[in-house]
Amino acid sequence: MTDALKFKLSRRTALKAAAAGAVGIAPALRAAVWAQGSDKPEKTEVKIGFIPLTDCASVVMASVLGLDKKYGVKITLSKEASWAGVRDKLVNGELDMSHVLYGLIYGVHVGAGGPKKDMAVLMGLNRNGQAITLSKTLADKGAVDGPSLAKLMAKEKREYTFAGTFPTSTHTMWLNYWLSASGISPISDAKVIVVPPPQMVANMRVGNMDGFCVGEPWGQRAIIDKIGVTAITTQDIWKDHPEKVLGTRAEFVKANPNTCRAVMMAVMEAGKWIDANLQNKAKMAETVAEKSYINTSVDAINQRILGRYENGMGKTWDDPNHMKFFDDGQVNFPYLSDGMWFLTQHKRWGILKEHPDYLGVAKQINQIDLYKDVAGAMKVSVPKDPLRTSKLFDGVVWDGKDPKKYAESFRVQA
């Protein structure tokens, strides 16, 4: 056995021991938590996809820390190259579940952005922690935020290209929302293309886009590589916004409810472990930075996961609204209004031609009853109202109560 392999194995052992101490896992109980009765997982090996992003951490750590075994399942992780690949493998059953974009699940369910298939959101995986990056070339010309970008675009008449991660993705919706708030139409004033998250920095380096919106660590990576600057974080667009979810097919939930609950418990416990202290965050960053997961430097992950931000132009700050994975369960509850928001933006930008039954679709997708079972077993509090109220950075309030009126209220539309 090589020294490198010995080190890797010993570190994994230490991580599992740390998890046992932090969350009270008795190793002898791991395989025996589930009785042989009705609560036994129907499927004990679960293949879960992920994209190389910091916010895959709770899914990865559920496996690395052995929390899956505690609840009677084995998580097999599958590193995917693109969100389109995740979509296709979820739809055809090659993946049982995935760390996935909220808007992707909703888009597939209503037949936008791919084949139509009844889908399910089991729980939220994280909040906050994405960013919009502008190229260093634009920043050197004074375009460092929305208004200054709009001013430069009006002055320099050319085609501007920005990138999101998927047509119905959170990132494309954040990007469109941010551009339009400064009077820039992502439809008529700019071209918005799709680039897989791990390829964002390489594409900006060779000049393929003027800006992009993506999850970490790729915003920080652009700053480290001195090719981009952070124009705005997504938590500054919408504090505590919904981000990635644990998604699957509706038919999988119906056939395997106990399996779903087991995986949800393992992932929730991993998220709680990550959020618990700085030491755990550091261990998580070291783990997910590895080649088998994100394949980047630990420094690209660990600063922003601790809320330590820099914008690439000399400004540094501590952000209390950095990426969170548990936050006393507030992260994980699948609010109906969160899913509905993405549908309003899909309608706004012409992805949906007609208004859907916003609330009806959200009730079909978001597995609130299943989540309540898990939260009850984990002694995690559940919000009383499945709709929540948020004010975005442009002052517009979203509460989910009149989604059609909200979708039609914006000055800049498709």
C-alpha positions as CSV (number, residue, x, y, z in Angstrom):
1,M,0.0,0.0,0.0
2,T,1.4,3.4,-1.0
3,D,1.9,6.2,1.6
4,A,-0.6,8.3,-0.3
5,L,-3.2,5.6,-0.1
6,K,-2.5,5.0,3.6
7,F,-2.9,8.7,4.3
8,K,-6.2,8.9,2.3
9,L,-7.6,5.8,4.1
10,S,-6.5,7.1,7.5
11,R,-8.1,10.5,6.9
12,R,-11.4,8.8,5.8
13,T,-11.3,6.8,9.1
14,A,-10.7,10.0,11.0
15,L,-13.6,11.7,9.2
16,K,-15.9,8.9,10.1
17,A,-14.8,9.0,13.7
18,A,-15.4,12.7,13.8
19,A,-18.9,12.2,12.4
20,A,-19.6,9.6,15.0
21,G,-18.6,12.0,17.8
22,A,-20.4,15.0,16.3
23,V,-23.8,13.4,15.7
24,G,-23.8,10.6,18.2
25,I,-23.5,7.6,15.9
26,A,-22.8,4.3,17.6
27,P,-21.1,2.2,14.9
28,A,-22.7,-1.0,16.0
29,L,-26.1,0.5,15.5
30,R,-25.5,1.7,11.9
31,A,-26.7,-1.4,10.2
32,A,-29.5,-2.0,12.7
33,V,-31.4,1.3,12.8
34,W,-34.1,-0.1,10.5
35,A,-36.2,-3.0,11.7
36,Q,-37.1,-5.8,9.4
37,G,-40.7,-4.5,9.3
38,S,-42.5,-1.9,7.2
39,D,-39.9,0.9,7.7
40,K,-37.1,-1.1,6.1
41,P,-35.8,0.6,2.9
42,E,-37.2,-1.1,-0.2
43,K,-33.9,-0.4,-2.1
44,T,-30.7,-0.6,-0.1
45,E,-28.3,0.7,-2.7
46,V,-29.1,4.1,-4.1
47,K,-27.3,5.7,-7.0
48,I,-27.1,9.5,-6.5
49,G,-25.7,11.9,-9.1
50,F,-23.9,15.1,-8.4
51,I,-22.2,17.9,-10.3
52,P,-18.8,19.2,-9.1
53,L,-20.0,22.1,-6.9
54,T,-19.6,23.0,-3.3
55,D,-23.3,22.5,-2.7
56,C,-23.0,18.7,-3.4
57,A,-21.3,18.5,0.0
58,S,-24.2,17.1,2.1
59,V,-24.8,14.3,-0.3
60,V,-21.1,13.5,-0.6
61,M,-20.5,13.7,3.2
62,A,-23.5,11.5,3.9
63,S,-21.6,8.8,2.0
64,V,-18.1,9.6,3.2
65,L,-19.1,9.8,6.9
66,G,-21.0,6.6,6.7
67,L,-24.3,8.2,7.6
68,D,-26.1,6.3,4.9
69,K,-25.3,3.0,6.6
70,K,-26.8,4.3,9.8
71,Y,-30.1,4.5,8.1
72,G,-29.9,1.2,6.3
73,V,-28.9,2.3,2.8
74,K,-25.7,2.5,0.7
75,I,-25.2,5.7,-1.3
76,T,-23.3,5.2,-4.5
77,L,-22.2,8.5,-5.8
78,S,-22.0,9.3,-9.6
79,K,-20.1,12.3,-10.7
80,E,-21.9,13.9,-13.7
81,A,-20.5,16.2,-16.4
82,S,-23.5,18.4,-17.0
83,W,-27.0,19.2,-15.8
84,A,-28.4,17.9,-19.2
85,G,-26.7,14.6,-18.3
86,V,-28.3,14.6,-14.9
87,R,-31.7,15.3,-16.4
88,D,-31.4,12.4,-18.9
89,K,-30.2,9.9,-16.3
90,L,-32.9,10.9,-13.8
91,V,-35.6,10.6,-16.4
92,N,-34.4,7.2,-17.7
93,G,-33.8,5.7,-14.3
94,E,-30.0,5.4,-14.6
95,L,-29.9,7.6,-11.4
96,D,-32.2,7.0,-8.5
97,M,-31.7,10.5,-7.2
98,S,-29.5,13.5,-7.7
99,H,-28.1,16.7,-6.3
100,V,-30.0,18.8,-8.8
101,L,-31.2,22.2,-9.8
102,Y,-34.6,23.2,-8.4
103,G,-35.6,24.6,-11.8
104,L,-34.5,21.5,-13.6
105,I,-36.9,19.3,-11.7
106,Y,-39.8,21.8,-12.2
107,G,-38.9,22.2,-15.9
108,V,-39.0,18.4,-16.6
109,H,-42.2,18.0,-14.7
110,V,-44.0,20.6,-16.9
111,G,-42.2,19.5,-20.1
112,A,-39.9,22.5,-20.4
113,G,-36.2,22.0,-21.0
114,G,-36.4,18.4,-21.8
115,P,-38.8,15.4,-21.9
116,K,-41.8,15.5,-19.7
117,K,-41.8,13.3,-16.6
118,D,-43.4,13.4,-13.2
119,M,-40.7,14.5,-10.8
120,A,-40.2,15.0,-7.1
121,V,-38.3,17.3,-4.8
122,L,-37.5,15.5,-1.5
123,M,-35.7,18.3,0.3
124,G,-33.5,21.3,-0.1
125,L,-29.8,20.8,0.0
126,N,-28.5,24.3,0.5
127,R,-29.3,28.0,0.5
128,N,-27.2,30.9,-0.8
129,G,-23.6,30.7,-2.0
130,Q,-23.8,31.3,-5.8
131,A,-22.4,34.3,-7.6
132,I,-22.5,36.3,-10.8
133,T,-19.0,36.8,-12.3
134,L,-18.0,39.4,-14.9
135,S,-14.8,39.1,-16.9
136,K,-11.7,41.0,-15.9
137,T,-11.9,42.7,-19.3
138,L,-15.3,44.2,-18.5
139,A,-14.2,45.1,-15.0
140,D,-11.2,47.0,-16.4
141,K,-13.6,49.0,-18.5
142,G,-15.6,49.9,-15.4
143,A,-18.4,47.3,-15.6
144,V,-18.4,45.9,-12.1
145,D,-22.1,45.7,-11.3
146,G,-25.5,45.9,-13.0
147,P,-25.8,49.6,-13.6
148,S,-22.2,50.0,-14.8
149,L,-22.6,47.0,-17.0
150,A,-25.7,48.5,-18.6
151,K,-23.8,51.8,-19.2
152,L,-20.9,50.0,-20.9
153,M,-23.3,47.9,-23.0
154,A,-25.1,51.0,-24.2
155,K,-21.7,52.6,-25.1
156,E,-20.1,49.6,-26.8
157,K,-22.5,48.2,-29.2
158,R,-21.6,44.6,-29.7
159,E,-23.0,41.1,-28.9
160,Y,-22.6,40.4,-25.2
161,T,-22.6,36.7,-24.1
162,F,-23.4,35.5,-20.6
163,A,-23.7,31.9,-19.4
164,G,-26.0,30.0,-17.1
165,T,-25.8,26.3,-16.3
166,F,-29.1,25.0,-17.8
167,P,-32.1,26.6,-19.6
168,T,-34.4,26.3,-16.5
169,S,-31.7,26.5,-13.9
170,T,-31.5,28.6,-10.8
171,H,-28.4,30.3,-12.3
172,T,-30.0,31.3,-15.5
173,M,-32.9,32.7,-13.5
174,W,-30.6,34.6,-11.1
175,L,-28.7,36.0,-14.1
176,N,-31.8,37.0,-16.0
177,Y,-33.3,38.6,-12.9
178,W,-30.1,40.6,-12.2
179,L,-29.6,41.8,-15.8
180,S,-33.2,42.9,-16.2
181,A,-33.2,44.8,-12.9
182,S,-30.6,47.1,-14.6
183,G,-32.7,47.3,-17.7
184,I,-30.8,44.7,-19.7
185,S,-33.0,42.2,-21.5
186,P,-31.4,38.8,-21.5
187,I,-33.5,38.1,-24.6
188,S,-32.9,41.1,-26.8
189,D,-29.9,42.9,-25.4
190,A,-27.6,39.9,-24.7
191,K,-27.1,36.2,-25.5
192,V,-27.4,33.7,-22.6
193,I,-25.8,30.4,-23.3
194,V,-25.5,27.1,-21.3
195,V,-22.2,26.0,-20.0
196,P,-21.7,23.1,-17.5
197,P,-20.4,24.5,-14.1
198,P,-16.9,22.9,-14.2
199,Q,-16.3,24.5,-17.7
200,M,-17.2,28.1,-16.8
201,V,-13.8,29.3,-15.8
202,A,-12.0,27.7,-18.8
203,N,-14.6,29.2,-21.2
204,M,-14.2,32.7,-19.7
205,R,-10.4,32.3,-19.9
206,V,-10.5,31.9,-23.6
207,G,-13.1,34.8,-24.1
208,N,-16.2,32.8,-24.8
209,M,-18.4,34.8,-22.4
210,D,-18.5,38.2,-20.7
211,G,-20.0,36.9,-17.5
212,F,-21.6,33.9,-15.9
213,C,-23.7,32.7,-13.0
214,V,-22.7,29.5,-11.3
215,G,-22.3,27.8,-7.9
216,E,-19.1,27.8,-6.0
217,P,-16.3,27.1,-6.1
218,W,-16.2,28.4,-9.7
219,G,-16.8,32.1,-8.9
220,Q,-13.9,32.1,-6.4
221,R,-11.8,30.1,-8.9
222,A,-12.3,32.9,-11.5
223,I,-10.9,35.3,-8.9
224,I,-8.0,33.1,-7.9
225,D,-7.1,32.8,-11.6
226,K,-7.5,36.6,-12.1
227,I,-9.9,36.3,-15.0
228,G,-13.1,37.5,-13.4
229,V,-14.7,39.6,-10.6
230,T,-17.7,39.0,-8.5
231,A,-20.4,41.5,-9.5
232,I,-23.0,40.2,-6.9
233,T,-23.6,37.1,-4.8
234,T,-27.0,35.4,-5.2
235,Q,-27.7,35.9,-1.5
236,D,-27.5,39.6,-2.2
237,I,-30.1,39.1,-4.9
238,W,-32.4,37.0,-2.6
239,K,-31.3,36.4,1.0
240,D,-31.7,32.7,1.9
241,H,-32.9,31.8,-1.6
242,P,-33.5,28.2,-2.5
243,E,-30.8,26.5,-4.4
244,K,-30.0,22.8,-5.0
245,V,-32.4,20.1,-4.0
246,L,-32.4,16.3,-3.6
247,G,-34.5,15.3,-6.6
248,T,-35.9,12.1,-8.1
249,R,-38.8,10.8,-10.1
250,A,-42.3,10.6,-8.7
251,E,-42.5,6.9,-9.5
252,F,-39.4,6.3,-7.5
253,V,-40.9,7.9,-4.4
254,K,-44.1,5.9,-4.8
255,A,-42.2,2.6,-5.1
256,N,-39.5,3.4,-2.5
257,P,-40.8,5.7,0.2
258,N,-38.7,4.2,3.0
259,T,-35.6,4.4,0.9
260,C,-36.3,8.1,0.3
261,R,-36.8,8.7,4.0
262,A,-33.5,6.9,4.8
263,V,-31.5,8.9,2.3
264,M,-33.1,12.1,3.4
265,M,-32.2,11.4,7.0
266,A,-28.6,10.7,6.1
267,V,-28.3,13.8,4.0
268,M,-30.0,16.0,6.6
269,E,-27.6,14.7,9.2
270,A,-24.7,15.4,7.0
271,G,-25.9,19.0,6.4
272,K,-26.3,19.4,10.2
273,W,-22.8,18.1,10.7
274,I,-21.3,20.5,8.1
275,D,-23.1,23.5,9.6
276,A,-22.1,22.5,13.2
277,N,-18.7,24.1,13.4
278,L,-15.7,25.5,11.5
279,Q,-13.7,22.3,12.0
280,N,-16.4,20.3,10.2
281,K,-16.6,22.9,7.4
282,A,-12.8,22.6,6.9
283,K,-13.0,18.8,6.8
284,M,-15.8,19.0,4.3
285,A,-13.9,21.4,2.1
286,E,-10.8,19.1,2.2
287,T,-12.9,16.1,1.2
288,V,-15.0,17.6,-1.6
289,A,-11.9,19.3,-3.2
290,E,-10.6,15.9,-4.1
291,K,-10.3,14.7,-7.7
292,S,-13.2,12.3,-7.3
293,Y,-15.6,15.1,-6.3
294,I,-14.9,18.7,-7.4
295,N,-11.2,18.5,-8.3
296,T,-10.0,21.9,-7.3
297,S,-7.9,23.5,-4.6
298,V,-9.2,23.5,-1.0
299,D,-8.6,27.3,-1.0
300,A,-11.2,27.7,-3.8
301,I,-13.8,26.1,-1.5
302,N,-13.0,26.9,2.1
303,Q,-13.1,30.7,2.1
304,R,-16.6,31.3,0.8
305,I,-18.0,28.3,2.7
306,L,-16.9,30.2,5.8
307,G,-18.4,33.5,4.6
308,R,-15.0,35.0,3.8
309,Y,-15.5,36.8,0.5
310,E,-13.4,38.8,-1.9
311,N,-14.6,40.4,-5.2
312,G,-11.4,40.4,-7.2
313,M,-11.1,44.2,-7.0
314,G,-9.7,44.6,-3.6
315,K,-12.9,44.4,-1.5
316,T,-13.1,41.7,1.2
317,W,-16.0,41.1,3.6
318,D,-17.5,38.6,6.0
319,D,-20.9,37.5,4.8
320,P,-23.3,36.0,7.4
321,N,-25.5,34.8,4.6
322,H,-23.0,32.3,3.1
323,M,-23.9,28.8,1.9
324,K,-25.7,26.8,4.5
325,F,-26.8,23.2,4.5
326,F,-29.1,22.8,7.5
327,D,-29.7,26.0,9.5
328,D,-32.0,24.3,12.0
329,G,-33.9,22.7,9.1
330,Q,-34.8,25.9,7.4
331,V,-32.6,25.0,4.5
332,N,-34.2,21.6,4.0
333,F,-37.9,22.2,4.1
334,P,-39.3,22.2,0.5
335,Y,-41.4,25.3,0.6
336,L,-44.1,25.3,-2.1
337,S,-43.4,29.0,-2.8
338,D,-39.8,28.3,-3.6
339,G,-40.7,25.9,-6.4
340,M,-43.4,28.2,-7.7
341,W,-41.0,31.1,-8.0
342,F,-39.0,29.2,-10.7
343,L,-42.2,28.6,-12.6
344,T,-43.0,32.4,-12.6
345,Q,-39.6,33.1,-14.1
346,H,-40.0,30.3,-16.7
347,K,-43.2,32.0,-17.7
348,R,-41.6,35.4,-17.6
349,W,-38.8,34.4,-20.0
350,G,-41.0,32.5,-22.5
351,I,-39.9,29.0,-21.4
352,L,-43.5,28.4,-20.5
353,K,-46.0,29.7,-23.0
354,E,-49.0,29.6,-20.7
355,H,-49.5,30.1,-17.0
356,P,-49.3,26.7,-15.2
357,D,-51.3,25.8,-12.1
358,Y,-48.5,27.1,-10.0
359,L,-49.6,25.8,-6.6
360,G,-51.0,22.6,-8.0
361,V,-47.6,21.8,-9.7
362,A,-45.7,22.6,-6.5
363,K,-47.9,20.3,-4.4
364,Q,-47.3,17.5,-6.9
365,I,-43.5,17.9,-6.9
366,N,-42.5,18.9,-3.3
367,Q,-42.8,16.0,-1.0
368,I,-43.9,17.8,2.1
369,D,-45.6,14.9,3.8
370,L,-42.5,12.7,3.3
371,Y,-40.3,15.5,4.6
372,K,-42.5,15.9,7.7
373,D,-42.0,12.2,8.5
374,V,-38.2,12.7,8.2
375,A,-38.2,15.9,10.3
376,G,-40.3,14.3,13.0
377,A,-37.9,11.3,13.2
378,M,-35.0,13.7,13.3
379,K,-36.6,16.1,15.8
380,V,-36.3,19.0,13.4
381,S,-38.9,21.7,13.5
382,V,-41.1,22.2,10.4
383,P,-42.5,25.6,9.3
384,K,-46.2,26.1,9.8
385,D,-46.7,27.6,6.4
386,P,-45.5,26.0,3.2
387,L,-45.4,29.5,1.6
388,R,-42.8,32.0,2.7
389,T,-42.3,35.7,2.0
390,S,-39.1,37.2,0.7
391,K,-38.0,40.6,-0.7
392,L,-35.5,40.4,-3.5
393,F,-32.8,43.1,-4.1
394,D,-35.0,45.1,-6.4
395,G,-37.6,45.6,-3.6
396,V,-40.2,43.3,-5.2
397,V,-41.8,40.9,-2.7
398,W,-42.5,37.3,-3.5
399,D,-45.0,35.4,-1.2
400,G,-46.4,32.8,-3.6
401,K,-50.0,34.1,-3.1
402,D,-50.7,35.4,-6.6
403,P,-48.0,33.9,-8.9
404,K,-49.7,34.9,-12.2
405,K,-49.9,38.5,-11.2
406,Y,-46.3,38.4,-10.0
407,A,-45.0,36.8,-13.2
408,E,-46.8,39.5,-15.3
409,S,-45.6,42.4,-13.1
410,F,-42.1,42.8,-14.4
411,R,-41.2,45.6,-16.8
412,V,-38.6,43.5,-18.6
413,Q,-40.2,40.3,-20.1
414,A,-39.4,37.9,-22.9
